[in-house]
Amino acid sequence: MEKKCNAYQLKIFAMIFMIIEHIHTFLNIGPYWIGLFTRFVAPLFTFFIVEGFYKTSSRKKYFLRTFLFSIIMLAGNVLINLIFKVTDPVTNTMNFYSIVQGLNIFMTFAVFILLMMLIEKIKKKEKMVLSIFLFSILSLFSILFTEGGSVLYPILLIMYFFYGNKKKISLGISLVAIINFVIAFFNYRSGVTGTDFFRNMALYNDWANFLVIIPIFLYDGSRGKNTKFAKWFFYIIYPLHIWILYITSLLLNK
């Protein structure tokens, strides 16, 4: 009998790998190639954002909840940057960028939910001109200014338009992975990274997003554990572990 996993189980699994990746990012603990095995995390949470969008009883509340936590995350990042007087590495001064910088996947997901809501309006031909305009602006914002937006944006569209079809989702993600692999390979060939092939592919590791195909096929379509703890766990553990690791890295580098 084939073993399947529910959403709660897969999210817990992904969070473990997420924390491992962030420990490496902030504290430089672990081998340089660790990112190859954690690259599936953000695409998997994007998959569940799309799942939530289709299954939620209120898309408006779904967006507002995610957006609220993105503001809380931003406020926490700003507070830490101000307390530790974090400077821009380019100018070595405190500026707008140095104050607002910090990981905030909630903002990425809030924008993604808005994008899907706008696509729904466009499909229904509701306020077409305004909807297309806002979709274009938000798409640009997502790609340029949100955490992982440029990488996750095409994955979002694949997961949204092929929702419910794991084979097509997997094919789309595989094609994106091939493109990212080719880009990483040409970076290596150009000598821009000045590293050997494996280190280069580990550095430009967005191609490893294809690993998300494994948990997607393991997903049985069910929510799993349905408690308040299960509902709010990710919203709490994500900012909490980021802030702890960020503060620790700032203290160690003082």
Number of C-alpha atoms within 10 A of each C-alpha: 3 4 7 14 18 16 21 17 15 20 20 14 13 21 19 12 19 20 17 17 22 18 18 17 17 16 16 12 13 13 8 13 15 18 23 19 16 23 22 23 23 20 24 22 19 21 21 17 21 22 18 16 20 14 10 12 10 11 17 13 11 16 18 14 14 21 20 14 19 21 14 15 24 21 13 17 23 18 14 19 21 15 9 12 14 20 18 15 9 6 9 10 13 15 12 11 12 20 20 18 15 19 19 21 22 24 23 24 25 21 22 25 24 20 23 20 18 23 20 13 16 17 10 10 12 13 11 15 11 13 19 16 12 15 20 14 12 17 19 15 15 24 17 12 13 19 19 18 23 16 18 22 20 15 21 24 18 19 25 20 14 15 15 12 10 15 13 15 23 21 14 19 24 19 14 20 20 16 14 19 18 13 16 22 15 12 17 20 14 10 12 10 15 12 12 11 16 11 15 20 21 18 17 20 21 24 25 21 25 20 21 22 19 12 20 21 14 15 18 14 14 11 15 14 13 9 9 8 10 15 12 10 13 14 16 12 13 18 22 14 15 20 18 11 19 22 17 13 16 16 10 9 8 6
